[in-house]
Amino acid sequence: MDSRFWWSFLLALAMASAGARSQSTDAIGFLSIDCGIEPGSSYVDPTTGISYVSDTGFIDTGVNRNISDALVGDVSSLQLHTLRAFPNGARNCYTIGSPAVVQGSKYLLRTWFLYGNYDAFNGQPQSFDLYLGVNYWGRVNVTTPESIYWTEIITVATTGDLSLCLVNIGMGTPFISGIDVRPLMDNLYPAANERQTLVLFNRLNFGEESNLIRYPADPIDRVWAPWSSSQSNWNDVSTDSTVQNIPQDFFQVPSVVMQTAVTPIDSSSLVFTWDPTPGNVNQFFPILHISEIVDLSGTSQSRQFNIYVNGIRWLGNIMTPTYLTADAVYGDVPIPPFPTYNISLEALSNSTLPPILNALEIYMILSNTSVTP
């Protein structure tokens, strides 16, 4: 299975969003920046109800550009119609401070990129680097005009602002289409702290056919990408019943994500594989989101399984999913390095049903080198 650090989707899929219907936003604390629109302008996106503002005031370099007229009609997100390009300077940085950012608080920070043939060069491959302050975030590799790329991190602001920098590496002009800043409660994603940042590698909503899930279905506006049985030898299962979060939930996965899942076909094991990304740290921190969404009460059916990483038993407890309750399986430290990775859910010999998996997040651990030990 192809799991990549930089998400890339064709236009028709990338901006479809289940649950993101037109409404007024109550997204307290959200900052959504449309890079490249006129200074001082703003609008409310009709799909998500999220308010967007110009990037003027966050950066004083770069030039505003529009994507090609030929692609505008295929892009439903207004945030992606414009971009800011940086033909000059090796390093150009956005500074996002008060009131959007408070020192010591936790944030989801997301960047969007759509080349859109803005320069009429017809999509020559180009690459540039992205940094959070002095810490290397990753490399943006743009290969086609119509593909949308985004990435996310979960980080704690160690100062009173977040500095997002695009660095020219001599392989094309850096550009950016949008920036999203979402405040998180301090207890969410405990692995993200002042000394380390979580860099998104993959976030999948299993059993969903085609729709991205984001705000307002997810109150903190994570982007959940679909992964259905058509992409593997799995069965899709779903429920219309609400899936509740457990008390003291560290992840608060929305019910609409947990209402779909996959199970293996004619097998007692469910295996997900991925390869590390060249040039990245690749200290992986996976989070498995699991709920029983089939009512087994009054039956003789049972579902129990163990979880392995590269054949090594991961954590000690047998997994017995609770009906209509979201639970998460994750470790306290990153998993050891391997040339390739697989997570295997293996049914117990006395389990009558195969394993089930509702959603999966995989992060890379990035040390905050600007923090003094």
C-alpha positions as CSV (number, residue, x, y, z in Angstrom):
1,M,0.0,0.0,0.0
2,D,1.3,3.4,-1.0
3,S,1.5,5.7,2.1
4,R,3.2,9.0,1.5
5,F,4.2,11.9,3.7
6,W,2.9,14.5,1.3
7,W,-0.8,13.8,0.5
8,S,-1.6,14.1,-3.2
9,F,-5.0,13.7,-4.7
10,L,-6.7,14.5,-8.0
11,L,-8.9,17.6,-7.9
12,A,-12.2,15.6,-8.1
13,L,-11.5,13.7,-5.0
14,A,-9.4,16.1,-2.9
15,M,-12.0,18.6,-2.0
16,A,-15.1,16.4,-1.6
17,S,-15.9,16.6,2.1
18,A,-18.6,14.5,3.9
19,G,-20.3,16.5,6.6
20,A,-18.8,19.8,5.5
21,R,-22.0,21.5,4.4
22,S,-22.7,25.2,4.2
23,Q,-23.2,26.7,7.6
24,S,-22.0,29.4,9.9
25,T,-18.7,28.5,11.5
26,D,-18.4,28.2,15.3
27,A,-14.7,27.3,15.0
28,I,-13.4,29.2,18.0
29,G,-9.8,30.0,17.7
30,F,-9.4,28.8,14.0
31,L,-7.0,30.8,11.8
32,S,-7.4,30.0,8.1
33,I,-5.1,31.9,5.7
34,D,-5.7,32.1,2.0
35,C,-2.3,32.8,0.5
36,G,-2.3,35.2,-2.5
37,I,-5.7,36.9,-2.1
38,E,-5.9,40.7,-2.1
39,P,-4.5,42.4,1.1
40,G,-7.2,42.9,3.7
41,S,-9.8,40.7,2.0
42,S,-11.6,37.8,3.7
43,Y,-14.5,35.5,3.0
44,V,-16.5,32.5,4.4
45,D,-16.0,29.2,2.6
46,P,-19.4,28.0,1.4
47,T,-18.4,24.3,1.9
48,T,-17.0,24.3,5.4
49,G,-18.3,27.6,6.8
50,I,-14.7,28.5,7.8
51,S,-13.6,32.1,7.6
52,Y,-10.5,32.9,5.6
53,V,-8.2,35.9,5.7
54,S,-5.4,37.2,3.5
55,D,-1.8,36.3,4.3
56,T,-0.8,40.0,4.3
57,G,0.4,40.8,7.8
58,F,2.0,37.4,8.2
59,I,4.7,37.8,5.6
60,D,6.2,40.7,3.6
61,T,7.9,38.8,0.8
62,G,6.7,36.9,-2.3
63,V,4.2,37.7,-5.0
64,N,0.5,36.9,-5.4
65,R,-0.6,34.6,-8.2
66,N,-3.7,32.9,-9.5
67,I,-4.0,29.3,-10.7
68,S,-4.8,28.7,-14.4
69,D,-8.3,29.6,-15.5
70,A,-8.6,26.2,-17.0
71,L,-8.4,24.6,-13.5
72,V,-10.4,27.0,-11.5
73,G,-13.7,25.3,-12.3
74,D,-12.4,22.0,-11.0
75,V,-11.3,23.3,-7.6
76,S,-14.2,23.8,-5.1
77,S,-12.0,25.2,-2.4
78,L,-11.6,28.9,-2.8
79,Q,-8.4,28.7,-0.7
80,L,-6.7,26.9,-3.5
81,H,-7.5,29.4,-6.3
82,T,-4.6,31.7,-5.4
83,L,-1.1,31.2,-4.0
84,R,2.0,33.2,-3.0
85,A,5.2,32.4,-4.8
86,F,8.7,33.2,-3.7
87,P,11.0,33.7,-6.7
88,N,13.5,35.7,-4.6
89,G,15.4,34.8,-1.5
90,A,16.6,31.4,-0.2
91,R,14.3,31.4,2.8
92,N,10.9,33.1,3.2
93,C,9.0,32.8,6.5
94,Y,5.5,33.3,7.7
95,T,5.2,34.5,11.3
96,I,1.9,33.6,13.1
97,G,1.6,35.1,16.5
98,S,-1.0,36.5,19.0
99,P,-3.9,36.2,19.2
100,A,-3.9,33.0,17.1
101,V,-0.9,31.5,18.9
102,V,-0.2,31.5,22.6
103,Q,3.1,30.2,24.0
104,G,2.8,26.8,25.6
105,S,-0.4,25.9,23.8
106,K,-0.8,23.0,21.3
107,Y,-1.8,23.4,17.7
108,L,-2.5,21.5,14.5
109,L,-0.7,23.4,11.7
110,R,-1.5,22.5,8.1
111,T,-0.2,23.7,4.8
112,W,-1.8,23.4,1.3
113,F,-0.2,23.5,-2.1
114,L,-1.7,23.6,-5.6
115,Y,0.6,24.6,-8.4
116,G,-2.3,25.0,-10.8
117,N,0.1,26.0,-13.7
118,Y,0.1,29.6,-12.2
119,D,3.3,30.4,-14.2
120,A,2.2,28.8,-17.5
121,F,5.2,26.5,-17.3
122,N,2.9,23.4,-17.5
123,G,3.9,21.7,-14.4
124,Q,7.6,21.1,-14.6
125,P,8.5,19.0,-11.5
126,Q,9.7,21.1,-8.7
127,S,10.7,20.7,-5.0
128,F,11.3,22.9,-2.0
129,D,11.7,22.4,1.7
130,L,9.4,23.4,4.6
131,Y,10.6,24.3,8.1
132,L,9.0,25.0,11.4
133,G,11.3,27.6,12.7
134,V,14.8,26.0,12.5
135,N,13.3,22.4,12.5
136,Y,13.1,20.6,9.1
137,W,9.4,19.7,8.5
138,G,9.7,18.0,5.1
139,R,10.1,18.4,1.3
140,V,7.3,19.4,-1.0
141,N,7.6,17.5,-4.3
142,V,5.2,18.9,-7.0
143,T,4.8,16.7,-10.1
144,T,1.6,17.8,-11.8
145,P,-0.4,21.0,-12.1
146,E,-3.7,19.5,-10.9
147,S,-2.6,17.6,-7.8
148,I,-3.3,19.0,-4.4
149,Y,-0.7,18.5,-1.7
150,W,-1.0,19.1,2.0
151,T,0.7,18.1,5.2
152,E,0.0,18.6,8.9
153,I,1.9,18.8,12.2
154,I,0.8,18.8,15.8
155,T,3.1,21.1,17.8
156,V,3.4,23.0,21.0
157,A,4.3,26.7,20.6
158,T,7.6,27.1,22.5
159,T,7.5,30.8,21.9
160,G,4.7,33.4,21.3
161,D,4.6,32.6,17.6
162,L,4.9,29.9,15.0
163,S,7.4,30.5,12.2
164,L,6.7,28.6,8.9
165,C,9.5,28.8,6.4
166,L,9.7,27.8,2.7
167,V,13.3,27.2,1.6
168,N,14.5,27.2,-2.0
169,I,16.8,24.2,-2.8
170,G,17.4,25.1,-6.4
171,M,14.7,22.8,-7.8
172,G,11.9,25.3,-8.6
173,T,10.2,28.3,-7.0
174,P,8.7,27.7,-3.6
175,F,5.0,28.6,-3.3
176,I,2.1,28.0,-0.9
177,S,-1.7,28.1,-1.3
178,G,-3.0,28.1,2.3
179,I,-2.2,27.8,6.0
180,D,-4.6,26.4,8.7
181,V,-3.9,26.9,12.4
182,R,-6.2,24.9,14.7
183,P,-5.9,25.1,18.6
184,L,-6.0,21.8,20.4
185,M,-6.7,20.9,24.0
186,D,-3.6,20.2,25.9
187,N,-4.5,16.6,26.6
188,L,-4.9,15.7,22.9
189,Y,-2.0,13.9,21.2
190,P,0.1,13.6,24.4
191,A,3.2,12.6,22.3
192,A,3.3,16.2,21.0
193,N,5.0,18.4,23.6
194,E,7.6,21.2,23.9
195,R,10.4,18.8,23.0
196,Q,8.9,17.0,20.0
197,T,6.4,17.6,17.2
198,L,4.2,15.1,15.4
199,V,4.5,15.2,11.6
200,L,1.6,13.6,9.8
201,F,2.6,10.7,7.6
202,N,-0.8,9.2,7.0
203,R,-4.4,9.5,8.3
204,L,-7.0,7.1,6.9
205,N,-10.7,6.6,7.4
206,F,-11.2,2.9,6.6
207,G,-14.5,1.8,5.0
208,E,-15.2,5.2,3.5
209,E,-15.7,5.1,-0.3
210,S,-14.6,8.5,-1.5
211,N,-15.2,11.5,0.8
212,L,-12.7,13.5,2.8
213,I,-13.9,14.2,6.4
214,R,-13.0,17.5,8.0
215,Y,-14.7,20.4,9.8
216,P,-17.5,20.6,10.9
217,A,-17.8,16.8,11.1
218,D,-14.4,16.9,12.9
219,P,-14.5,19.8,15.3
220,I,-10.7,20.3,15.2
221,D,-10.6,20.1,11.4
222,R,-8.3,17.1,10.9
223,V,-8.4,15.8,7.3
224,W,-9.4,12.1,7.1
225,A,-8.7,10.5,3.8
226,P,-10.9,7.6,2.5
227,W,-9.7,4.1,2.2
228,S,-12.3,1.5,1.0
229,S,-12.2,-2.2,0.3
230,S,-11.8,-1.4,-3.4
231,Q,-8.2,-0.7,-2.5
232,S,-7.5,-4.0,-0.8
233,N,-8.8,-7.4,-0.1
234,W,-11.0,-6.2,2.7
235,N,-14.7,-5.9,3.5
236,D,-16.3,-2.5,4.3
237,V,-18.5,-2.5,7.3
238,S,-20.6,0.5,8.7
239,T,-23.2,1.6,11.1
240,D,-25.7,4.5,11.4
241,S,-25.4,4.4,15.2
242,T,-23.4,7.1,17.0
243,V,-20.0,5.9,18.2
244,Q,-19.1,7.5,21.5
245,N,-15.7,8.6,22.7
246,I,-14.3,7.2,25.9
247,P,-13.8,9.4,28.9
248,Q,-10.4,11.1,28.9
249,D,-10.1,10.4,25.2
250,F,-6.7,11.7,23.9
251,F,-7.8,11.8,20.2
252,Q,-11.5,12.6,20.0
253,V,-12.0,10.9,16.6
254,P,-15.5,12.0,15.3
255,S,-18.3,9.5,15.1
256,V,-18.6,9.8,11.3
257,V,-15.1,8.4,11.0
258,M,-15.6,5.6,13.5
259,Q,-18.9,4.5,11.9
260,T,-17.0,2.9,9.0
261,A,-14.4,0.2,9.2
262,V,-12.7,-2.7,7.4
263,T,-12.3,-6.4,8.1
264,P,-10.3,-9.0,6.2
265,I,-11.9,-11.3,3.6
266,D,-11.5,-15.0,4.3
267,S,-8.6,-14.3,6.7
268,S,-7.9,-14.1,10.4
269,S,-5.4,-11.2,9.9
270,L,-5.6,-7.6,8.7
271,V,-2.3,-6.2,7.6
272,F,-1.3,-2.6,6.7
273,T,2.1,-1.9,5.3
274,W,4.1,1.2,4.5
275,D,7.7,2.3,3.5
276,P,9.7,5.1,5.2
277,T,10.2,8.3,3.2
278,P,13.7,9.0,2.0
279,G,15.3,12.0,3.7
280,N,13.0,12.1,6.7
281,V,13.6,11.0,10.3
282,N,11.0,8.2,10.1
283,Q,10.6,7.6,13.8
284,F,7.0,6.4,13.4
285,F,4.2,6.8,16.0
286,P,1.1,4.9,14.8
287,I,-2.3,5.3,16.4
288,L,-5.0,2.7,15.6
289,H,-8.6,3.8,16.2
290,I,-10.9,0.8,16.8
291,S,-14.5,0.3,17.7
292,E,-16.9,-2.6,17.4
293,I,-19.7,-1.4,15.1
294,V,-21.5,-4.8,14.7
295,D,-23.9,-5.6,17.5
296,L,-22.8,-9.0,18.8
297,S,-25.2,-9.0,21.8
298,G,-27.4,-12.1,22.0
299,T,-25.1,-14.0,19.6
300,S,-22.3,-16.4,20.1
301,Q,-20.0,-14.3,18.0
302,S,-16.8,-12.8,19.4
303,R,-14.0,-10.5,18.2
304,Q,-10.6,-10.6,19.8
305,F,-7.2,-10.0,18.4
306,N,-3.6,-9.1,19.0
307,I,-1.6,-6.4,17.3
308,Y,1.9,-6.9,15.9
309,V,4.4,-4.5,14.3
310,N,6.8,-6.3,11.9
311,G,6.0,-9.6,13.6
312,I,6.7,-8.3,17.1
313,R,3.8,-8.2,19.6
314,W,2.9,-4.5,20.1
315,L,1.7,-3.7,23.6
316,G,0.5,-6.4,25.9
317,N,-3.3,-6.4,26.0
318,I,-5.6,-8.5,23.8
319,M,-7.9,-6.1,21.9
320,T,-11.6,-6.7,22.5
321,P,-13.4,-3.8,20.8
322,T,-16.3,-2.3,22.7
323,Y,-19.6,-1.8,20.9
324,L,-20.1,1.8,19.7
325,T,-17.2,3.1,21.7
326,A,-14.1,4.6,20.1
327,D,-10.8,3.4,21.5
328,A,-7.2,3.9,20.5
329,V,-4.2,1.7,20.5
330,Y,-0.8,3.5,20.6
331,G,2.6,3.3,22.2
332,D,4.4,5.7,24.5
333,V,7.5,5.8,22.2
334,P,8.1,5.5,18.4
335,I,8.3,2.0,17.0
336,P,11.9,0.8,16.1
337,P,13.3,1.6,12.7
338,F,12.7,-1.0,9.9
339,P,13.4,-0.9,6.1
340,T,9.7,-1.4,5.6
341,Y,6.8,-1.5,8.1
342,N,3.6,-3.5,8.7
343,I,1.0,-3.5,11.3
344,S,-0.8,-6.8,11.6
345,L,-4.1,-7.4,13.5
346,E,-4.3,-11.2,14.2
347,A,-7.4,-12.8,15.5
348,L,-7.2,-15.2,18.5
349,S,-7.8,-18.8,17.7
350,N,-11.1,-18.8,19.7
351,S,-12.4,-15.6,18.1
352,T,-15.2,-16.2,15.7
353,L,-14.8,-12.9,13.9
354,P,-11.7,-11.4,12.2
355,P,-10.1,-8.1,13.4
356,I,-11.6,-4.7,12.7
357,L,-10.0,-1.4,12.0
358,N,-11.9,1.9,11.8
359,A,-9.1,4.5,11.3
360,L,-5.4,4.9,11.4
361,E,-3.0,7.8,12.0
362,I,0.7,7.5,11.5
363,Y,3.0,10.3,12.6
364,M,6.7,10.9,12.4
365,I,8.5,12.2,15.5
366,L,10.4,15.5,15.0
367,S,12.7,16.7,17.8
368,N,12.4,20.5,18.5
369,T,16.1,21.3,18.3
370,S,15.4,24.9,19.3
371,V,14.4,23.8,22.8
372,T,17.3,23.8,25.3
373,P,17.7,20.3,26.9
